[in-house]
Amino acid sequence: MRTKRTSYDIVVLSGDIGGTNTNLALVGKKGGTVSILCDRHYRTREVASLSEPLTSFLADAAIEHPSFPPEVCCMSGAGPVVGNRISLTNAPWDIDGDAVKAEFGLPTIVINDFSAISYGVMLLDASDPEQLSALPHTDGSLPDPLPGGVKAVVGAGTGLGVGYVVKHGDRIRAYPSEGGHASLPVFDGESRRFSSWLETKFGFAPGAEAGVSGQGIANAFAYFAETRAAELTPDSRAIIELPEADRPARIACQAADDSTCARSLDLFIHLYARFAADATAMFLPSGGVFLAGGIASKNEKRFLAGNRFMGMFERSYREHIRSILVRTPVYIVKDYDISLYGAANAAIETFS
């Protein structure tokens, strides 16, 4: 994906806007390859509007790459797009594509953050382990994706994102979803008790995100800390004292040595697998299921150990669904720039 060029077919101003970070990049496309020319990262809550980091970034880019000014722009962010604008729920300002065009003179589209990841998946090279890691099925097989097949993207990060992407001829179309708020899958006594515990906490049956996300890991830990309090170690008790946002990473880090952390992370992985299997039944993604969002790539060894993820992914009460699951390729996305590449790909698809 990354190559150095002396010329480009098109250069895109690409943005990935989150509640914590605003990531901006110049992305150049030449033939079938794309590359980041330069990028910058800003703290979202430390700027008054998108205009501020865009002004700063474009000034830096003009110095570093004066021969490659951006021709078009795509900004991605969390939330539904209405009228080329996203009202961010986790930041103090909005993403307004028409305002960006008026101020900077760049044709601009605004897309959902998971649409950006879906567009980015189309650029990934399955043979490059730095970009994708294929998960072996329980029989050791690695099914090949069907050319042109639907690709489903399921991403557990802070929240749970779902999308899918298809190719029609030479055109790519990515579609967002609110599938992360579908019902939490349950599959055994423990997961049913966890679901019931979440229902008491939230006052209604929980959505998948309540268990399949960073906050889901924290919820699982809180559940086990309450129901198995006698098993808590000093390390586990220390996690309870952390701010909620800091707990998931610590739980995952201590899973190798602490039984409550291990139990919490394993429940998350099993729920993730069941949710990915449900997405497979819905989308029939013969092009593959792509696990994005960061948690899977950071905990790949635990996903793989003992077929922890794939063993649960392949299960179904119906034989014909099992036959679909066992021939569906599953990948962990490992390229953290995928949102920037994806936003650029969306702009290229829109304006070319």
Phi, psi and omega in degrees: 000326186257120176220152176268133183230157173262350176207160182222151174290325180201146176239132186242138167273114188244139181223143175234106188255116178239175180293335180259309186237146170248112184252126181235147181208153163266125181238125179254142177243132175223113184062233181264009182244152175232154180209149176274121179281314176202156178213160178217154182230131184233153176275117188303317185279358179262003177239152186278336181195172178294333181303322185296306179292328178296317179298314180296315183295315182295327176294316178295318182295324180294329178283316183286324185223066183297337181276353185232065175291146179293145180257329179219171185217144171221127176246134178243149179201166181283126177130164179287147178266125177230114179062042180061034182212143174240127171270102185294133179272345185239023178211156186277008178215169184255167172253113184241104184297322180293324178292322177297316179298317182295322184278322189248355176072023181248126171305126191227134170242152176243131181228160174296146184299327180280335170296322178298315178298320180296317175297324180293325180303327181294344182263352186283146180256112184296342180273353182259109183294346176280345180257315183221147173236118180280133178270119178296142172287172188295339176269007179088355184282155176233088184300144176277139175289148177279130178303132180080000181286156176301138174247127177259137181241123179234120187232109175267111174229232173301318173241200181234116179254150179219139175197175174212157185221140181227158177241123177249104184064239179264002185255142178251137176227124178251141184235127179281173182203157169254031183298340178296346179255012168296169185296145176296127178289141173233149188214350179203183183299318181296314181293328176291320178294321177296316179299318178296320178297318177294323179297320176296321181294316187263346180084007177198162180305131187285151170277167183301323183302333181294342177239337186247078182178177174299315177295332177294321176298316179296321177296318179298319179296316180297322178298311180291326178296327180278318186271344178229047187302328183294341183269357184293132175266168174305323178296319178295318180296327178294327179296322181300331181278350181284155169302146185305321183294338182268351187288316185303315181296320180292320178300313180296321181295325185264004184298333181288340188237351186234127187294322180292319177296317179298315181297321181293314181292322180293322176297317176302313182297318179294319177295321178300315180297317179294321179293318178297324177294320176297319178296323178296318178296328182280317187263343185048061188278081180294345174276353176119157171255130184244120180268105181255190172098346172102320185294318181297316182293327180284341182235033185302318182300321181287326175299320185280326189302125178062025184054039185303316180277306188292329177299323178278326180299321187281356187275143174198156177278351180244132184297321183291333174286320176301321181295328176289315184297319185286345178252008179267123176293141178232131183231147168262125178280126185245352182271111185284352177269010188301325181293323179290317176297318182295318177299319178296318180297321178296319178295318179298316179296325184282318190258353181272000000 
